[in-house]
Amino acid sequence: MSPDAIDQFNARQRTENKLTKDIFTLVQDLKTESLLGDLEKTLADITAKEYYTAAGVRDDVDMMDNIKHNMNLSGVVIGEAPRYGLVVHFASQRFLPTNEGMYEEKDDYDFDQLQNSALDVGTPVAVVHTSADGLWYYVMTSISDGWVEARNIALGDVNQVKQFAEDNDFAVVIRPKADIFLNESMTEYYDYVRMGMRLPLSSVDVGRATVNIPVMDADGTLAVKEAYMNAEDVNTGFLPFTARNIYKQALMMLNQPYGWGDMDGEQDCSRFLQMVFATVGISLPRDSKDQAQVSNVAVDFDEKSIDDVKVAAISKSPAANTLLAMKGHIMLYLGTVDGKPYAIHDTTGYKKTVDQEELTYAIDRVVISDLSLGQGSQKGSLLRRLTRTVTIE
């Protein structure tokens, strides 16, 4: 796809498919969108799940009452113009304003059900609500909404934030993670950013790129300062959208640890794909169910679809820009070898029946596999679970 075609694709996700958003038009959107209703629904849905706390308490009523109070629902003003800011340190984005975890199973600490996503340094946000204690902002980004600790966001003028976010001279991160330093000798560490993140670029010298980063001034407001990164960690502008570049970026993520909802600074299956395609300027939604809706060029399957039909449809799809989607998971199609389709994906693991006992095998990283993974389990193989192929074009 050419840059113009990519711009058109991204525009369709915002305007037609409503899968991403332009945070700088939220003044109009918030007049018709019920922020209060969304917050109340999230709270009700989580409360109904009766999750375990980190201490092993199920359905902790006192904890939920405290969280509800801190959500400051009575303070929500519909239609009020949002404030704007930039993320100054890597930050978790939560479904509720708390760092306390909640879990479907007792002691299942790898899957915090309150973890929605995470935001890299330089991410522009629209702040639409504040917690009762003032320590949390409810923010909207182009791909996700949720609560972020206020200490990680510097507020500024909307034009200042927009100029930073849309600067035509920028570097895009092409490594899984790239460190940011505050001095030219790159010994004073500041933070890191992940693949696909863009920052305004001042210059590139031998071995060093000079970028702009947002910081919080002494009075808490937004300021921008120069910082430094390894030149090999970034590209000047987006990479061309070619199969070779998608393969290269995806394979660079091979063996990177899995992180549910970006926990511990890592990524899950959908964030992995979002990061890879962001390097070429493609703006995918955050979640797998939305990524499965980005294109009309798709083949759908139902429970009656036989494996051979699925393999034939996959094999006809263009590798490196076809997504393989199923409930709760999504992968990137790499190609077919000896009649077997292969995909690269970020996964926690798979189940396999051994001596009539179903065992779980942990992977917890980005891997390449064929689609037989999970075959013989109650859940079924990746191929059996596949519901759609989606070609990005």
N, C-alpha and C positions, 0 to 999 in steps of 0.2 A: 504494500500500500504506500502511496505517495503521502507526503505531509498533508496535502489538501484532503486526501481521502481519510486520513487519520483524524483530522479536525472534524470532518463530517460524521465519522463514526462516533467520536466523543460527544458531539452535539446531539446525536440521536439518543445516546444514553441519558442525557440530561433532559431533553425536551419531549421526546416521544415515549421512550421506555420508562422514564422517571426512576432510573436505577442509580444515578449519581445526581449531584446538585451543584449549582453555582451559589456559593455561600454569600456572594455579594448582591444577590437579588432577594435575599430572605426578607427584606422589609415588606415586599409584596406577599410573599408566600406565607409569612407568619400571621397575616391578617385573616387567612382562611383556614389555616392549619391549627388544630387544637393541641397546643403544646401541653396544656393541663391534662387533657384526655390521654395523651401518649404517656405521660409520666405516671398517671394513675393506673393505666393498663399494665405497664411494666411492673409496678409495685404489686398489683393484684396477681399477675401471672407468677411472679417469683414467690409470693407468699403462699399461693396455692400448691406449689411444689413441695413445701415442707422439707427443704434441704437440711443437711447436716451442717453445723458450724465446724470450724477448725478444732474446737474442743470436743467434738463428737456429740453435741446436743442437736436433736432433731426438732425442727419447728420452734425455734427460740423466739417466743412472742415478745419478750422485752427488747430483744435486739431489733426486731422488725418495727416495733413502736418507736424506738429511738431513731431508726433510719427514716421512718415516715415523717417524724417531726423535723429532722434535718433537711428533708427534701423541700421544705418551705412551700408546700403546695398552695397555701392561701396567698402567697406572695407572687404567684404567676400572673403576669399581665399579658394578655393576648394582644398582638398587634404592635407591641412596643418595639422600636427599632433595636436590633441587636448591637452589642458592642463587638469590636473586632480586636484580634490579637494574633500573636505568633507563639508557637511552642518553643520554649527556651531550653528545655531539657527533656530527654526521652521520657514519655509519660504514658502510664496505663490509662485506658478509657474504660470506665466501669458502667454497669447497668444501674447501679445505685451508688450514692455518695459515701462509700466506705471502702477501706482497704481490707476489711475482714472478708475471708473467703466463705463460700457456701458450696456444698458438694452433694451430688446425687447419692453417692455411697460414702459411708463412713471412712475417713482417712484417705479418700481418693484425691490427694492434694494436687495432682497434675491437671485436674479439670475443674477449675474454679468457675462456677456457673455465673458469677457476677462479672467475669472478665469479658469485655466486649471486643476490645481491640487495643492498639497502642499507637501513639503519635510520635513521629520523629521530630527532631529539632528543625525548625523552619516551617512546620505545617501551619497554614493559615486556618484560623477558627473563627466562628461566629459564636459569641457568648450570649445565650438567650435566657439564662436563669442562674441564680446564685443560691447556695445552700443557706440554711438558717445560721450556721456558725461562720459563714463567709469563707470557709476553707476549700470549697468545691465550686466549680463552674460546670453548668450543663452546656456543652459545646456541640456545634455541628461542624463537620468537615464535609468535603465533597463526597466522601464515601461512607461516613459513619457518624453516629450521634451517641453521646453519653457523657458521663461525669468525669471530669479531670481535676486533679488537685490544682487550686489556684496558683500555688507557688511555681508551677511549671509553665504558666502562661503570662506573657507581658502584653498588656492592653495598649493600643495605640489608635491613631486616627485611621479611619477606614481607607483613605487614599494611600497612607504609608504602608499599610498591610497589603493592599492590592498591588502596589508598585513592587514590593518585595516578592510577592507570589508570582507575578507575571513578568518579571524582568526578562527581556529578550536575550541578554547575555547571561547564560547560566551553565552550571556544570551538573551533570546527572551522575549519581553514584552507580558504578557498574560492578562493584564487589559486594559479596554478601553483607559485609559491614565495613565502614570506613571511619577512621578516627579523625577527630577535629582537634586542632591545637591552637593555642592562643599566641604562640611566639613563632618567629620565623625558623628557629632551629628545631621546632616541633618536639619540644621536650615538656611543655606545659599543657597537659591533657585537659580537654574540656568535656567532650562527650563523643558519641558516635551516631552515625546515620546509616540506614539500611539501603539495600539495593533499590534503585528507582527514585530515590529522593532527589529533588533538585534544589540547588542553592545558587543565588546570584554569584557570578564569576567575575573577578577583577582581572586576573592574569594567570598564566601558566608558565612557570620557569622550569628549568631542568630539575626534575624530581619533586617539584612543589607547585601546588595550585593555591592561589589566594582567593578566598571566597568571602562572602558576607554572611554573618549569622545574627540572629536576633538575641538580645540579652535584656535583662531587666535592670533598669537604672536604680539608683539608690532610693528614688521615690516610688519605685514599683512600676514605672511606665516603660514602654518599649523603646529600645535603642538598638542601633545596628552597628556592628563593628567588624573589622577584618579578622579573619582566622585563616588557618592553613591546613592543607590536607596533602597526602601523598598524591602526586599527579597520576600515578597508575591506578588509583582508586576511582577516578572520575573520567568522564568524557565531556568534551566541550559540546554542549547541545545534546539532543537525543541521538541515539544510534539509529542508522537506517533500519527500517522494518523489513528484514530479510530472514529467511529460514535459518541461515547460518548464524545470525546474531541471536535469534531466539534459542537455538541449540546451545550456543556458547554461554549465554546468560543462565539458562536453565541448568546446564551441566556444572556451571560454577557453584551452584547451590547444592550439588550432590553431597550427601552426608551431613548437611547442616541440620542441627537438632530441631525437633518438632516443638512448637509451643502453642498450646490451646489459646486462641484469642490473643496471640502475641505475648503470652506469658513468658517472663524471664528474658525478654528482648528477642525472642525467636519468632517463628511464624507457623501458621497452620496451612492446610491445603490450599485454601482460597487466597490467603495473603501471599503465599509462595507465587502463585500465578500472577497476582496483582503486581508484585515487585518485578517479576521478569518482564512483563509487558510494559510496565511504566518506563523501562529504559529506552523503549522506542517511541514513547509518547502516547501509548494506548492507555486510556483510563478505564480500567475494569472496576466494577463494583467490589465491595469488600467481601460479601458472603457468597458461598457456592451456589445457593438457590437463585441469586440474582445474576451471577456470572452465566448461569445456564440459560438466561433470557436475553443475552446481548445481541443475538443475531437471528434473522429470519432464515438463515441458511443452516438448517438443522434437520436431523433425522430422529424421530421419536420412536421409542419402543414401549411395549407393554409386557405384562406378565406372560403373554402367550408367544412372544417373540422368541424364536429358537436361536441358539448360539451362532449357528452358521450364518443366519441372516444378519446378525449384529456384526460378525467379523467381516462379512462382505461390505457392509455399509461403512465400517471404520476404514477398511483398506482403500476405499474409493475417496476418502477424505484427505485433504492436503495436510501432510505432517507439519508440525511446528506452529500451526495456527488453528488447530482443531482441539477443542476441549471435550473431554469425556466426562459426562455428568451422571450422578446417581444421588439418591437421597443421602445427604450428609457428607458427601465427598465429591471431589472434582480433580481431574488429572489433565495433563498435556500429552496428546498423542505424538509419539516420536517416529513411528514407522512400523512396517511389518517385515519380519524376518522368518523365512520358512513357513509362511502362512500364519504366524502368530503376531498379533498387534502388541506393541510395547508402549508403555507410558512412563513418564516421570511424574512423581507425585510425592507430597509430604504426608506421611501416614504414621499412625500410632502403632499399627501392627495388623495381624490377621488371626483368624481362628482356623484350626485344623483338627480333624477327628483322628485320634490315635488309639487303637485298641478300644473302640467304642466310647472313648472319652474325648470330649471337645476341649482342646487346649488353646490357650492364647499365646501367641508368639509376638513379643514386643519388637518393634522396629524403631519408632520414635525419631525418624529423620527423613530426609529427602532421598528417595531411592528410584531406581529404574526396575520395572518388573513387567512380565507379561500379565495378561488379565485372568490367569488361572488362580491368582492369589486368593486364598480363602475357599477354594474348591472343596466340597465335601462337608463344609460346616453348615449349621442351620441357617446362617445368614446368606451363604452362597458365595460364589466367586465374584470378583470384580466384574467379569463379563456378564454373569447372570444378573447382577444388581444394576447394570447400566440401563439408564432410562433415556439418554439423549446424547447425540453428538452435536457440537456447536462450532461452526466455522466462523472465525473472526474476519469479516470483510465488509 
